[in-house]
Amino acid sequence: MPTVKISPKFQVVIPQQVREKLQLKAGQQVEVLLYDNRIELVPVRPMRQLRGFLKGIDTTVEREPDRVL
């Protein structure tokens, strides 16, 4: 797992192999999430790009009695 160093300006460089795998581009926005004791960077994707990403998801979950159609 690659490691990065925080610069004096609190900047980090995302390693090339990670950028390529996630198809990140210069200037792209990412959300910064604090989760437990770690930082997560989540790429912001346009809604058009997200279309169909839940295809095939199991929708047969048990629902609360007041949520049944």
HELIX and SHEET records of a PDB file:
HELIX    1   1 GLN A   16  LEU A   22  1                                   7    
HELIX    2   2 MET A   47  LEU A   50  1                                   4    
HELIX    3   3 PRO A   65  ARG A   67  5                                   3    
SHEET    1   A 2 VAL A  30  TYR A  35  0                                        
SHEET    2   A 2 ARG A  38  PRO A  43 -1                                        
END                                                                             
